[in-house]
Amino acid sequence: MNIKKELATGFLVGIIANTIGTLLYILLFSEFGITETFKAAVQQGHIGSLLALGAILNLVAFFGFLRIKRDNRAKGVLIATLLTALAILYYKIF
């Protein structure tokens, strides 16, 4: 398969895994709904922490792709994780 397509697939899986991880964390550990929790996290400055907890699910995708010898897809997941880290850094600084 084309390398760019493999990277894009891995990137998309990384973004989806991060989104699902964040939503799962909110649904399992928050007393409020998704929108209320997200608004409270923005107001209190905890959005970076919320994104970081969601990114834990990227580990499963990353090591899963490595296990089935899809290295370029794993690189895409890594790029998505780094993008999330940059977003967290932005929220922490500004």
A tleap script that builds the chain and sets N, CA, C and O, in Angstrom:
source leaprc.protein.ff14SB
mol = sequence {
  NMET ASN ILE LYS LYS GLU LEU ALA THR GLY
  PHE LEU VAL GLY ILE ILE ALA ASN THR ILE
  GLY THR LEU LEU TYR ILE LEU LEU PHE SER
  GLU PHE GLY ILE THR GLU THR PHE LYS ALA
  ALA VAL GLN GLN GLY HIE ILE GLY SER LEU
  LEU ALA LEU GLY ALA ILE LEU ASN LEU VAL
  ALA PHE PHE GLY PHE LEU ARG ILE LYS ARG
  ASP ASN ARG ALA LYS GLY VAL LEU ILE ALA
  THR LEU LEU THR ALA LEU ALA ILE LEU TYR
  TYR LYS ILE CPHE
}
set mol.1.N position { 0.836 -1.174 0.000 }
set mol.1.CA position { 0.000 0.000 0.000 }
set mol.1.C position { 0.883 1.240 0.000 }
set mol.1.O position { 2.039 1.179 0.419 }
set mol.2.N position { 0.367 2.325 -0.450 }
set mol.2.CA position { 1.088 3.578 -0.515 }
set mol.2.C position { 1.440 4.073 0.897 }
set mol.2.O position { 0.620 3.994 1.812 }
set mol.3.N position { 2.658 4.580 1.060 }
set mol.3.CA position { 3.118 5.016 2.382 }
set mol.3.C position { 2.279 6.175 2.913 }
set mol.3.O position { 1.934 6.200 4.094 }
set mol.4.N position { 1.949 7.133 2.050 }
set mol.4.CA position { 1.139 8.277 2.493 }
set mol.4.C position { -0.246 7.839 2.944 }
set mol.4.O position { -0.801 8.379 3.901 }
set mol.5.N position { -0.798 6.853 2.242 }
set mol.5.CA position { -2.116 6.343 2.613 }
set mol.5.C position { -2.041 5.621 3.955 }
set mol.5.O position { -2.949 5.742 4.777 }
set mol.6.N position { -0.971 4.876 4.177 }
set mol.6.CA position { -0.777 4.176 5.455 }
set mol.6.C position { -0.628 5.175 6.604 }
set mol.6.O position { -1.220 4.991 7.668 }
set mol.7.N position { 0.165 6.235 6.391 }
set mol.7.CA position { 0.336 7.270 7.414 }
set mol.7.C position { -0.992 7.955 7.711 }
set mol.7.O position { -1.328 8.191 8.872 }
set mol.8.N position { -1.746 8.275 6.662 }
set mol.8.CA position { -3.034 8.935 6.846 }
set mol.8.C position { -4.008 8.038 7.604 }
set mol.8.O position { -4.759 8.511 8.457 }
set mol.9.N position { -3.993 6.751 7.294 }
set mol.9.CA position { -4.861 5.813 8.003 }
set mol.9.C position { -4.486 5.757 9.480 }
set mol.9.O position { -5.361 5.789 10.346 }
set mol.10.N position { -3.200 5.673 9.768 }
set mol.10.CA position { -2.746 5.655 11.156 }
set mol.10.C position { -3.072 6.939 11.880 }
set mol.10.O position { -3.453 6.919 13.050 }
set mol.11.N position { -2.926 8.066 11.186 }
set mol.11.CA position { -3.254 9.368 11.786 }
set mol.11.C position { -4.736 9.435 12.130 }
set mol.11.O position { -5.110 9.878 13.215 }
set mol.12.N position { -5.573 8.992 11.199 }
set mol.12.CA position { -7.015 9.005 11.423 }
set mol.12.C position { -7.392 8.086 12.585 }
set mol.12.O position { -8.227 8.446 13.416 }
set mol.13.N position { -6.788 6.915 12.644 }
set mol.13.CA position { -7.043 5.998 13.757 }
set mol.13.C position { -6.606 6.633 15.078 }
set mol.13.O position { -7.286 6.482 16.093 }
set mol.14.N position { -5.471 7.345 15.069 }
set mol.14.CA position { -4.991 8.014 16.280 }
set mol.14.C position { -5.940 9.100 16.759 }
set mol.14.O position { -6.191 9.222 17.958 }
set mol.15.N position { -6.471 9.892 15.827 }
set mol.15.CA position { -7.414 10.954 16.202 }
set mol.15.C position { -8.716 10.345 16.723 }
set mol.15.O position { -9.273 10.810 17.717 }
set mol.16.N position { -9.192 9.307 16.046 }
set mol.16.CA position { -10.428 8.646 16.486 }
set mol.16.C position { -10.231 7.985 17.850 }
set mol.16.O position { -11.108 8.067 18.709 }
set mol.17.N position { -9.084 7.329 18.053 }
set mol.17.CA position { -8.813 6.683 19.343 }
set mol.17.C position { -8.737 7.716 20.458 }
set mol.17.O position { -9.227 7.477 21.562 }
set mol.18.N position { -8.131 8.855 20.180 }
set mol.18.CA position { -8.047 9.920 21.182 }
set mol.18.C position { -9.436 10.452 21.512 }
set mol.18.O position { -9.749 10.686 22.679 }
set mol.19.N position { -10.257 10.640 20.507 }
set mol.19.CA position { -11.621 11.126 20.731 }
set mol.19.C position { -12.432 10.128 21.538 }
set mol.19.O position { -13.113 10.497 22.495 }
set mol.20.N position { -12.358 8.870 21.153 }
set mol.20.CA position { -13.091 7.835 21.889 }
set mol.20.C position { -12.571 7.722 23.321 }
set mol.20.O position { -13.361 7.565 24.252 }
set mol.21.N position { -11.257 7.799 23.507 }
set mol.21.CA position { -10.687 7.736 24.851 }
set mol.21.C position { -11.149 8.887 25.725 }
set mol.21.O position { -11.450 8.693 26.903 }
set mol.22.N position { -11.208 10.078 25.161 }
set mol.22.CA position { -11.681 11.236 25.917 }
set mol.22.C position { -13.153 11.073 26.289 }
set mol.22.O position { -13.548 11.336 27.425 }
set mol.23.N position { -13.957 10.639 25.324 }
set mol.23.CA position { -15.381 10.438 25.600 }
set mol.23.C position { -15.612 9.330 26.624 }
set mol.23.O position { -16.476 9.458 27.491 }
set mol.24.N position { -14.848 8.250 26.532 }
set mol.24.CA position { -14.971 7.174 27.518 }
set mol.24.C position { -14.611 7.656 28.920 }
set mol.24.O position { -15.281 7.319 29.895 }
set mol.25.N position { -13.552 8.443 29.006 }
set mol.25.CA position { -13.167 8.976 30.316 }
set mol.25.C position { -14.278 9.840 30.891 }
set mol.25.O position { -14.613 9.735 32.071 }
set mol.26.N position { -14.848 10.696 30.047 }
set mol.26.CA position { -15.927 11.564 30.521 }
set mol.26.C position { -17.129 10.737 30.957 }
set mol.26.O position { -17.705 10.989 32.016 }
set mol.27.N position { -17.510 9.754 30.150 }
set mol.27.CA position { -18.691 8.950 30.477 }
set mol.27.C position { -18.491 8.094 31.725 }
set mol.27.O position { -19.431 7.884 32.491 }
set mol.28.N position { -17.269 7.600 31.930 }
set mol.28.CA position { -17.025 6.715 33.071 }
set mol.28.C position { -16.778 7.464 34.378 }
set mol.28.O position { -17.189 7.001 35.442 }
set mol.29.N position { -16.114 8.611 34.308 }
set mol.29.CA position { -15.659 9.240 35.548 }
set mol.29.C position { -16.271 10.604 35.842 }
set mol.29.O position { -15.942 11.205 36.864 }
set mol.30.N position { -17.132 11.103 34.998 }
set mol.30.CA position { -17.721 12.410 35.240 }
set mol.30.C position { -19.167 12.264 35.674 }
set mol.30.O position { -19.883 11.374 35.215 }
set mol.31.N position { -19.582 13.146 36.561 }
set mol.31.CA position { -20.967 13.145 37.021 }
set mol.31.C position { -21.884 13.822 36.006 }
set mol.31.O position { -23.095 13.601 36.011 }
set mol.32.N position { -21.301 14.647 35.134 }
set mol.32.CA position { -22.076 15.441 34.200 }
set mol.32.C position { -22.022 14.827 32.810 }
set mol.32.O position { -21.344 13.823 32.590 }
set mol.33.N position { -22.735 15.433 31.878 }
set mol.33.CA position { -22.714 14.983 30.500 }
set mol.33.C position { -21.439 15.419 29.788 }
set mol.33.O position { -20.555 16.043 30.375 }
set mol.34.N position { -21.372 15.078 28.533 }
set mol.34.CA position { -20.164 15.366 27.757 }
set mol.34.C position { -19.961 16.866 27.594 }
set mol.34.O position { -18.865 17.374 27.830 }
set mol.35.N position { -21.005 17.576 27.193 }
set mol.35.CA position { -20.846 19.017 26.956 }
set mol.35.C position { -20.574 19.780 28.242 }
set mol.35.O position { -19.762 20.705 28.255 }
set mol.36.N position { -21.247 19.401 29.325 }
set mol.36.CA position { -21.023 20.087 30.594 }
set mol.36.C position { -19.601 19.856 31.108 }
set mol.36.O position { -18.954 20.778 31.605 }
set mol.37.N position { -19.129 18.630 30.984 }
set mol.37.CA position { -17.770 18.312 31.416 }
set mol.37.C position { -16.748 19.066 30.576 }
set mol.37.O position { -15.771 19.597 31.104 }
set mol.38.N position { -16.973 19.110 29.275 }
set mol.38.CA position { -16.047 19.818 28.393 }
set mol.38.C position { -16.021 21.314 28.715 }
set mol.38.O position { -14.950 21.919 28.765 }
set mol.39.N position { -17.194 21.909 28.931 }
set mol.39.CA position { -17.253 23.336 29.281 }
set mol.39.C position { -16.562 23.608 30.614 }
set mol.39.O position { -15.840 24.595 30.755 }
set mol.40.N position { -16.785 22.730 31.591 }
set mol.40.CA position { -16.143 22.902 32.900 }
set mol.40.C position { -14.632 22.757 32.787 }
set mol.40.O position { -13.889 23.480 33.450 }
set mol.41.N position { -14.169 21.827 31.952 }
set mol.41.CA position { -12.725 21.641 31.772 }
set mol.41.C position { -12.096 22.869 31.123 }
set mol.41.O position { -10.986 23.260 31.485 }
set mol.42.N position { -12.789 23.475 30.175 }
set mol.42.CA position { -12.272 24.694 29.538 }
set mol.42.C position { -12.228 25.836 30.549 }
set mol.42.O position { -11.233 26.558 30.626 }
set mol.43.N position { -13.298 26.005 31.325 }
set mol.43.CA position { -13.363 27.090 32.297 }
set mol.43.C position { -12.310 26.946 33.396 }
set mol.43.O position { -11.735 27.940 33.841 }
set mol.44.N position { -12.063 25.726 33.829 }
set mol.44.CA position { -11.128 25.500 34.926 }
set mol.44.C position { -9.698 25.270 34.456 }
set mol.44.O position { -8.794 25.124 35.279 }
set mol.45.N position { -9.483 25.237 33.145 }
set mol.45.CA position { -8.136 25.058 32.613 }
set mol.45.C position { -7.647 23.621 32.627 }
set mol.45.O position { -6.440 23.383 32.657 }
set mol.46.N position { -8.556 22.665 32.607 }
set mol.46.CA position { -8.182 21.254 32.654 }
set mol.46.C position { -8.360 20.541 31.320 }
set mol.46.O position { -8.348 19.311 31.271 }
set mol.47.N position { -8.523 21.288 30.250 }
set mol.47.CA position { -8.755 20.661 28.950 }
set mol.47.C position { -7.535 19.858 28.499 }
set mol.47.O position { -7.682 18.819 27.855 }
set mol.48.N position { -6.345 20.327 28.828 }
set mol.48.CA position { -5.128 19.595 28.483 }
set mol.48.C position { -5.069 18.242 29.162 }
set mol.48.O position { -4.677 17.247 28.552 }
set mol.49.N position { -5.457 18.207 30.415 }
set mol.49.CA position { -5.482 16.945 31.153 }
set mol.49.C position { -6.518 15.993 30.587 }
set mol.49.O position { -6.293 14.785 30.519 }
set mol.50.N position { -7.649 16.540 30.182 }
set mol.50.CA position { -8.695 15.719 29.587 }
set mol.50.C position { -8.228 15.103 28.277 }
set mol.50.O position { -8.488 13.928 28.016 }
set mol.51.N position { -7.543 15.883 27.452 }
set mol.51.CA position { -6.997 15.367 26.189 }
set mol.51.C position { -5.908 14.328 26.438 }
set mol.51.O position { -5.824 13.327 25.726 }
set mol.52.N position { -5.086 14.565 27.437 }
set mol.52.CA position { -4.005 13.619 27.741 }
set mol.52.C position { -4.560 12.272 28.193 }
set mol.52.O position { -4.034 11.225 27.816 }
set mol.53.N position { -5.606 12.296 28.990 }
set mol.53.CA position { -6.217 11.040 29.426 }
set mol.53.C position { -6.858 10.310 28.255 }
set mol.53.O position { -6.860 9.080 28.214 }
set mol.54.N position { -7.395 11.055 27.312 }
set mol.54.CA position { -7.967 10.433 26.127 }
set mol.54.C position { -6.916 9.814 25.223 }
set mol.54.O position { -7.188 8.841 24.519 }
set mol.55.N position { -5.715 10.379 25.241 }
set mol.55.CA position { -4.638 9.892 24.377 }
set mol.55.C position { -4.075 8.545 24.824 }
set mol.55.O position { -3.312 7.919 24.088 }
set mol.56.N position { -4.439 8.105 26.002 }
set mol.56.CA position { -3.958 6.800 26.476 }
set mol.56.C position { -4.417 5.677 25.543 }
set mol.56.O position { -3.719 4.678 25.371 }
set mol.57.N position { -5.588 5.850 24.948 }
set mol.57.CA position { -6.098 4.829 24.034 }
set mol.57.C position { -5.238 4.718 22.770 }
set mol.57.O position { -5.288 3.704 22.073 }
set mol.58.N position { -4.452 5.757 22.474 }
set mol.58.CA position { -3.540 5.696 21.329 }
set mol.58.C position { -2.463 4.631 21.526 }
set mol.58.O position { -1.928 4.105 20.550 }
set mol.59.N position { -2.145 4.314 22.761 }
set mol.59.CA position { -1.159 3.264 23.024 }
set mol.59.C position { -1.627 1.924 22.466 }
set mol.59.O position { -0.841 1.163 21.901 }
set mol.60.N position { -2.902 1.652 22.633 }
set mol.60.CA position { -3.457 0.391 22.130 }
set mol.60.C position { -3.333 0.338 20.606 }
set mol.60.O position { -2.916 -0.674 20.043 }
set mol.61.N position { -3.700 1.439 19.948 }
set mol.61.CA position { -3.620 1.482 18.483 }
set mol.61.C position { -2.170 1.384 18.016 }
set mol.61.O position { -1.869 0.658 17.068 }
set mol.62.N position { -1.278 2.108 18.675 }
set mol.62.CA position { 0.129 2.125 18.281 }
set mol.62.C position { 0.752 0.729 18.380 }
set mol.62.O position { 1.341 0.238 17.417 }
set mol.63.N position { 0.620 0.103 19.537 }
set mol.63.CA position { 1.221 -1.212 19.717 }
set mol.63.C position { 0.484 -2.293 18.926 }
set mol.63.O position { 1.079 -3.300 18.543 }
set mol.64.N position { -0.811 -2.084 18.684 }
set mol.64.CA position { -1.541 -3.015 17.836 }
set mol.64.C position { -1.007 -3.001 16.412 }
set mol.64.O position { -0.831 -4.058 15.806 }
set mol.65.N position { -0.748 -1.812 15.871 }
set mol.65.CA position { -0.190 -1.716 14.524 }
set mol.65.C position { 1.232 -2.275 14.473 }
set mol.65.O position { 1.612 -2.907 13.488 }
set mol.66.N position { 2.008 -2.051 15.510 }
set mol.66.CA position { 3.350 -2.624 15.533 }
set mol.66.C position { 3.299 -4.148 15.576 }
set mol.66.O position { 4.112 -4.825 14.947 }
set mol.67.N position { 2.347 -4.669 16.313 }
set mol.67.CA position { 2.234 -6.126 16.456 }
set mol.67.C position { 1.888 -6.809 15.127 }
set mol.67.O position { 2.355 -7.914 14.852 }
set mol.68.N position { 1.066 -6.141 14.306 }
set mol.68.CA position { 0.683 -6.746 13.024 }
set mol.68.C position { 1.564 -6.245 11.875 }
set mol.68.O position { 1.217 -6.385 10.702 }
set mol.69.N position { 2.705 -5.660 12.237 }
set mol.69.CA position { 3.718 -5.242 11.257 }
set mol.69.C position { 3.212 -4.156 10.297 }
set mol.69.O position { 3.513 -4.190 9.104 }
set mol.70.N position { 2.455 -3.210 10.814 }
set mol.70.CA position { 2.007 -2.051 10.043 }
set mol.70.C position { 2.717 -0.820 10.598 }
set mol.70.O position { 2.105 0.024 11.252 }
set mol.71.N position { 4.019 -0.732 10.326 }
set mol.71.CA position { 4.853 0.314 10.916 }
set mol.71.C position { 4.441 1.713 10.481 }
set mol.71.O position { 4.473 2.640 11.291 }
set mol.72.N position { 4.057 1.886 9.230 }
set mol.72.CA position { 3.682 3.221 8.768 }
set mol.72.C position { 2.373 3.687 9.407 }
set mol.72.O position { 2.197 4.878 9.665 }
set mol.73.N position { 1.467 2.766 9.658 }
set mol.73.CA position { 0.251 3.139 10.376 }
set mol.73.C position { 0.574 3.512 11.818 }
set mol.73.O position { -0.023 4.436 12.371 }
set mol.74.N position { 1.515 2.800 12.426 }
set mol.74.CA position { 1.942 3.145 13.782 }
set mol.74.C position { 2.578 4.534 13.799 }
set mol.74.O position { 2.399 5.288 14.755 }
set mol.75.N position { 3.314 4.871 12.751 }
set mol.75.CA position { 3.888 6.219 12.652 }
set mol.75.C position { 2.780 7.266 12.572 }
set mol.75.O position { 2.902 8.340 13.160 }
set mol.76.N position { 1.706 6.964 11.854 }
set mol.76.CA position { 0.571 7.881 11.773 }
set mol.76.C position { -0.072 8.107 13.127 }
set mol.76.O position { -0.444 9.233 13.458 }
set mol.77.N position { -0.206 7.047 13.913 }
set mol.77.CA position { -0.741 7.176 15.272 }
set mol.77.C position { 0.200 8.025 16.119 }
set mol.77.O position { -0.247 8.844 16.922 }
set mol.78.N position { 1.488 7.831 15.940 }
set mol.78.CA position { 2.470 8.622 16.676 }
set mol.78.C position { 2.367 10.100 16.312 }
set mol.78.O position { 2.470 10.964 17.183 }
set mol.79.N position { 2.165 10.391 15.033 }
set mol.79.CA position { 2.000 11.781 14.602 }
set mol.79.C position { 0.750 12.389 15.240 }
set mol.79.O position { 0.779 13.538 15.682 }
set mol.80.N position { -0.337 11.634 15.292 }
set mol.80.CA position { -1.565 12.114 15.926 }
set mol.80.C position { -1.342 12.367 17.416 }
set mol.80.O position { -1.865 13.335 17.968 }
set mol.81.N position { -0.574 11.506 18.060 }
set mol.81.CA position { -0.269 11.685 19.477 }
set mol.81.C position { 0.590 12.920 19.704 }
set mol.81.O position { 0.380 13.659 20.666 }
set mol.82.N position { 1.553 13.145 18.825 }
set mol.82.CA position { 2.381 14.349 18.936 }
set mol.82.C position { 1.565 15.610 18.699 }
set mol.82.O position { 1.790 16.629 19.351 }
set mol.83.N position { 0.629 15.546 17.777 }
set mol.83.CA position { -0.261 16.681 17.542 }
set mol.83.C position { -1.106 16.965 18.779 }
set mol.83.O position { -1.329 18.123 19.132 }
set mol.84.N position { -1.571 15.918 19.428 }
set mol.84.CA position { -2.319 16.078 20.680 }
set mol.84.C position { -1.436 16.694 21.758 }
set mol.84.O position { -1.885 17.550 22.521 }
set mol.85.N position { -0.183 16.260 21.822 }
set mol.85.CA position { 0.750 16.821 22.811 }
set mol.85.C position { 0.980 18.309 22.553 }
set mol.85.O position { 1.073 19.095 23.496 }
set mol.86.N position { 1.072 18.694 21.290 }
set mol.86.CA position { 1.231 20.115 20.960 }
set mol.86.C position { -0.020 20.908 21.343 }
set mol.86.O position { 0.086 22.042 21.810 }
set mol.87.N position { -1.201 20.320 21.148 }
set mol.87.CA position { -2.440 20.985 21.558 }
set mol.87.C position { -2.484 21.142 23.075 }
set mol.87.O position { -2.918 22.179 23.577 }
set mol.88.N position { -2.045 20.135 23.799 }
set mol.88.CA position { -2.001 20.211 25.263 }
set mol.88.C position { -1.024 21.296 25.703 }
set mol.88.O position { -1.313 22.071 26.615 }
set mol.89.N position { 0.119 21.343 25.056 }
set mol.89.CA position { 1.105 22.379 25.369 }
set mol.89.C position { 0.532 23.768 25.126 }
set mol.89.O position { 0.750 24.685 25.918 }
set mol.90.N position { -0.201 23.918 24.030 }
set mol.90.CA position { -0.829 25.212 23.722 }
set mol.90.C position { -1.816 25.594 24.821 }
set mol.90.O position { -1.821 26.738 25.276 }
set mol.91.N position { -2.659 24.641 25.256 }
set mol.91.CA position { -3.625 24.934 26.296 }
set mol.91.C position { -2.963 25.231 27.642 }
set mol.91.O position { -3.483 26.027 28.425 }
set mol.92.N position { -1.829 24.602 27.914 }
set mol.92.CA position { -1.133 24.845 29.178 }
set mol.92.C position { -0.460 26.218 29.206 }
set mol.92.O position { -0.400 26.868 30.250 }
set mol.93.N position { 0.046 26.651 28.044 }
set mol.93.CA position { 0.761 27.935 27.991 }
set mol.93.C position { -0.208 29.108 27.848 }
set mol.93.O position { -0.053 30.128 28.519 }
set mol.94.N position { -1.194 28.966 26.985 }
set mol.94.CA position { -2.109 30.078 26.716 }
set mol.94.C position { -3.393 29.813 27.388 }
set mol.94.O position { -4.316 30.622 27.297 }
savepdb mol mol.pdb
quit
